[in-house]
């Protein structure tokens, strides 16, 4: 087939004739192949009147020529074809997404006007300009961090028993969670947004100090085991084993500098020696800072302009129990809610954490993996929030497995702990106890089983996306409806 096509498409003149004719070609021509095509169109035989004819000349076919132009093959869109370059279709999806959301945004502007008010954001954090309870709670958090450090110092020198140290650490960790919750419920001047921020800081502190306690305990156990093995050996041994030059060994890590570096570092898992980047990349840092500012303003604008009116218009269908209108409101809220969630993911896990890591020269920048390719619910939860996943694996899942718990029991325990913290960060700031976040997280267990067992490949990925797009606005509407009924309908 190739030989036949070549004979029909270009001349077969000797190389000497090609070189002699080349200067005569016009500068805008296509070379020898274009000249041969023009001669063929004019009726002249290709190759300048040579002896051979093209494959389309039935009178004189080439000897041994192959006239076939078909072969056994699948269509590109068939799965058996092996074709995978859908870049154009992806671009089409992006264009359609932009156009459809532009229409919704224009419709929103026509209906409500411009609702974006940056000044209103301040009122979300401050109800009384002379009362700053959320900021005070964040400052008080230093007390718990310093208490954990001094407990560890006493344990390191042996002036406190392990049992007493464990009791004090437990009391300190429980106080980290209970104290801000009690203050939030008791103080009327604290706003829900300010309370979420303060409780979020205390939750992160709880996870960090839990890891700080565990790692230092492991270092003591390792030191004691090594001392027992080398008691009869000559020469002194380092407290933390053979450590590279310049590295910190236990108990030299128990300093204010080391503790506060860990508290501000973008990780929940403590180490004596974190990987460090060689320098601060100023251009990279400025790009991430610009992204932080831009996406923060974008999220605030989308919430005020798009989500708030949709949520307000959803209250009447809930009061009337108009299920068709409730579903319509839910689907209408799903688009802005999911878009804001995606922007928040990029703003927090990529821009913000990279800014902190760059300033502190923290080397491990794996804050997320390719969760968007998740084909199972379990894969999504393991890859969308790597700092939390590492903490759960290191300080919760593996210790449970070592104590004899089964894999399913350990996974259920991780989901239960996650459900508790989700509910803690929603119900306490709103000052109402509704288990919607807890139920939503625990519902991930049967959903993970169903998707993993019955859905594979693209079907599983679609199920994960649907659960993210639909699940979150359901919880949002539930909490907003209950908050509205509790705080506004009763006073009317």
N, C-alpha and C positions, 0 to 999 in steps of 0.2 A: 504493500500500500504506500509506503514512504517513497519507494522508487517511482511509482506512477505519479504521485503528487509532485515530486521534484521535477519530473519531466514536463509536467503541464505548467508549472509555476515559474520556471526560470530556464534560461538557455543553457546549452551544453557545449558552448564554444571552448576551445582550448584556452589555457591560461595566457598564452601570448596574445591572442586576439583580445581578451579582456583588458590587458594592460594597454594595448594600442587604442582601444575605444574609450578608455576612461577619461582622457582629457577632453573629449568631445561632449561629455555629459554636461547638462546645465547644472549650475551650482545648487539649485533648489531641488534637484532630482533625488531619486531614492537609490541611486547606484545601479549596479548591473541587474539586480532583481527587478527594479522599477522599469528599466529600459526594456527588459525582456517582456514584462507585462504589457507595455505600450505597443510593442511590435505585435504581440499576440492579439491585442484589441484591434489593430489596424489590418489584420489578416495576414501579416507576414509570419513565417514560421519562427519560433523562438530560436535564439542563437544566431540571428543575422542571416537566416536562409541556409542554415546548415543542413546536413543530411538527416538528422533525427527529428521526429515530430513529437508533440506532446502526447500525454497519455489519453487525452480526449479524442485524438484522431483515430477513428476506427479503422481507417484503411491501413495504417502502418503502426500497430501497437508495438511497444518495446518488447524485445525478446525476454521471456521469463518474467514479464511485468505482473504485478498483483493489483487488480482493480477493486479490491474490497476496501470499504471505508467504515465498516461496522465491526464491533467486537462485543464480547460478552461483558456487560457492566450494569451496575445498579444506578438508579437515579440518585442525585446528590442527597436528597432529603430522606432517603431510605437509611435505616440504621445499619444495614449490611454494607453500605458504601464506604464506611470509615471516615467520611468527611466531617470535619470539626471546626472549620473556619467560618463562624457565624458573626464575624465582626460587624458586617453591614446590618444584620438583623438586630444586633445589640444597639447600634447607633440609632436604628429606627425606633426601637423601644424607648430610648432616652428622649428622642425628639417627641414622640407621642406623649410621654410622661410630662415633659416640659409644657407642651401645648395644652394638655388637659388640665394641669395644675394652674397654668396661666389663666385659663378660662374661669376656674374656680376662684382664683384670686381677684380677677376683675369683677366677677359677680359679687364677691364679698365687699369690695370697695364700693360698688354701686349701691348695695343694700345698706351697709352700715357706715360708710364713710371711713375716715382714717381714725382708728382707735388706739394707735401706738402712742404711749405716753411714758417716756423714760423716767419722769419724776415719780410716777405711780409705783415704780419698782421699789423706791426707798420705803414706801409705806408697807410693803410686804415684809420688810425686816424690822421696822420700827413702828410701834403703835404710839408710844410716848417718847418724844425726843429726849426726855430727861431720864429715861429708864432703858438700860441696855442689858437685859438678862441673858440673851444668847451669847453676847461677847463675854460677859462675866463667867458663864459656864465654860467657855473655851479656855479662859485664863486659869480657872480653877483646875482644869485637867492636868496642869503641870504638877500639882500636888501628888496625883496618883502615879505619874511617871517617876518622880523622885522617890516616892515610897518604895516602888518596885526596885529601883537601883540600890537603895540602902539595905533592903532585905537581902539582895544578892551579894552585896559586899559582906554582910555578916555571915552568910552561908559560905562564902569563899574562904574566909579565914577560920571557919569552924567554930565561931562563937554562938552559933545558933543551930539547933538540930534540924534535920531535913523535914521532920514532921511538923515542927512549929513553922518553918519557912513555908511549907505547902499550905498550912492553914492561913497564914498572913497573906500569901499571894491570892488565895481564894477569896478572902474577905475584900482585898483591894480590888480584884477584878469584878466582883459582884457590885461593889460600891460604884465603880465606873459606870455601870449600866443603870443602877437604881437611883443614884443621886440626881442626875440630870432629868430623869423621868419624873421624879417627885417634884422637882422644882418647876418643870414645865406644866404639870397638872395643878400646881398650887399658885403660880404667879399668873395673874390675869393680863399683864402687860406684854407677855411674850407672844409673838405672832406665829402662825403655823410654819411659815417659811423659815423664820429665824430658829424655831425649835428643830426643824428638820436639819438645818445646818449644824446646830450645836450637838444634837444627838448623833449625827453622822460622824462628827469629829470624835466623840466619845466611843462610838462603835469601832472606828479605826484604831483608836488607842487601846481598846480592849483586845483586839486581835493582835496588835503589835506586842503588847506586854505579855500576852499569853505565849507568843513565840519566843520572846526574850527570856521568859521563865524556863521554858522547855529546853532551849539551846544551852543555857548556862547549866542546867541540871545535867544534860548529856555530857557537857565538858567536865563536870565534877566526877561523874561516873567513869568517864574515860581516864581521867587523871588517877582515880583510885585504882582502877583495873591495871593501869600501866605501872603504878607504884608497887602494886602487889606482885607483878611479874618480874620487876627489875630490882626488887628490894635487896637481893643478894648480889646484884651486879655492881661493878665498880663504876665510879663516875656519876656525875649528876645528870639528870634528865630534865628536859624542858616540860613545863606544866601541860602544854597542849600538844605534845609530841614533836616530831620533826617538822618545824615550820620554816618556810622560806625566809630569807633575810628580808627585814623590813615589815614582815607580817606581824600581826598582833596575836599574842597567845593568852589563854586564860590563866590567871584572872586579870591581866593587864587591860582587858577590854572594858572593865567596869569603871568607866569614867563618864563625866558629864558630856564631854565632847563626843564620845562614841555613842552614847545613848541618844543624844539629840540629832546626830547624823542619821541614825536609824529611824527616829520618829518622823523626820522630814523626808526621808528617802521614799521614792515611789515603789515601795514593796511592803508586804505584810510579814515576810519571813526573815527572821534575824539570822545574821551570820557574823562571825568575828572579823572576817575580811571580805568585803564586798568587791566585786570586779569594778575597776575604775577606768574611765576613759582618759586618754593622755592629756587632753586640753578641752577648753570650752570653744565650740565652733560658733562664732558670733553671727554669721549669716544664717546658719541653721536656727539659732536661738531667736533671731529677729523674725524669721518666717513663722515659727511656731507662735510667737507672741502676737503677731498680726492675725494669725488664724484664730487664736483665742478670743481676741477682741471682736473680730468680725462675726464669728459664729455665736458668741454670747449675745451680741446685739440682734442677730438674726433669730435666735431662739426666743428672746423676749418679745420681738415683734410678731413672730408667728403665733405665740401663745395669746398675746393681747388681741391681735387682729383676727385670728382664725379659730383658735380653740375655745376661747371664752364665750363668744356669741353662740357657737354650736352647743356648748354645754348648757348655757342659759336657756336656749330653745328646747333643750331635752327634758326640762323639768316637768312641763305640762303633760307630755305623753306618759311619763312615769306616774304622775298623780292620777291620771285617768286610766292607767293600765291599758293603754292603746298599743297592743303588741306590734302591729304593723308599723306604726310610727316610731316605736322604740327601736325596732330593727333598722328602720331608715336612718334614725339619728345615730345609731351605733355605727353603721357603715359610713355615714358622713363624717363622724368623728375619727374613724380609723385612719383616714388619709393624713390629716395634719398631725395626729398623735404619732403615727409611725414615722413621718418625715422628721418631726422634732426629736424622736428617739434616736434616729440615725445620725442626725446632726450632733446630738448630745454625745453619742458614742465617739464620733470623730473628735469633738471638742475636748472630751475628757481623756480618753484612752490614748489618743495620738498627740494632740496639741499640748494639752495641759501637763500630762505626765512626762512628755519629752522635754518640756520647758524645765520642770523640776529636776529631771535627770541630767539635763545639760548643765544647769547651774551647779549642781552638786557633783558633777562628773561621775554619775552613777552609770556603770557600764552595761548592765543587763536591761535592754530596752524591749524585751518581749512582753508587752502588755496585753497582747491579743494574738490570736491566730486566725486562720481562715474559717471563722464560724459561719460565714455566708454560704459556704459549700456544705453545710451540715446536712447529712442524710438521715441522722437520728437526733432525737432530742438530747440524748446523753452527750453526743459529740458537741452540740451547741453549748451546753453548760460547761463543758470542759475547756472550751476554746475562746469564748467571748470575753471572759474576765480572768486573765491568767494570774494576777496577784492573788485573787480570792481562791482560785482553783488550786494554786500551789499551797496556800495555807491549809485548805480543807484536806488536801492529800497528805500533807506532811504532819499536821497536828491533830487530825480528826480521823480520817479514813484508815491510814496505816496503823495508828495506835489501836484502833478498834479491831483491826484484823489480827494484830499481834496478841491481843487479849482473847482471841478465839472466836470473835464474831464472824458470821458468814459474810460473803460479798454483798448479798442482797440487803442484809441488815445494816451493814456499814453504809451502803448507798442511801438507804432510807433515812439513816441518822443524819447524813450530810444534808439531804433535802429538808429534813425537819429543822435543823439548825438554821438553814437558809430561810425557811418559811418564818421562823421566829423573828429573825432580824428584819425581814421585810415588813412584818406586821408591827414590829417595834418602831420602825422608822416612819410608819404611816399613822397608826392608831394613836400613839402618844402625842405627836404634835397636833393632831386634829381633836384631841381630848374626847374621843369616842372610840369604843371598842367594837369594831366590826371585823369579822375574820376573813374578809374577802381576799386580802393579800396572802394570808396563810393558806386558805383553801386553794387559791390559784397556784401557789408553789407546790403544795402537796399533790395537786392534780397532775403535775408534771410526771409523777411516778407511773400511773396507769397510761398516760399519754406516751411516755417513753417506751413502755412495754408494747403498746399497740403499734406504734410507728416502726419499732425495731423488728417486730414479728411479721407484720403484714405489708409494709410499704418499703420498697427498695429503690435505690438510685434517685432519679429525678422526682419520683412520687414522694419519697421520704423528705427530700429537700423542700418540695412544695408544702408538705404538711407542717414542717418547721416554720416556714414563712407565714403560713396561714395562722398558726398559733400565736406568732408574734404580732401580726397585724390586727387580729380580732381580739386576742386575749387581753391585751393591755387596755384598750378603750372600754371593755366590759368592766374591769376593776375601777377605772377612772369614773365612769358613770355611776357605779354603785356607791363609791365613797362620796362623790359630789352630791348625789341625791340624798344620802343619809345626813350629810353635813348641812345641806340646805334645810331639810325637814327639822333637824335638831336645833338649828340656830336662827332660822328666819321665819318658818311657818308658825312656830309656836308663839312668836312675839307679835304676829300680825293679827 
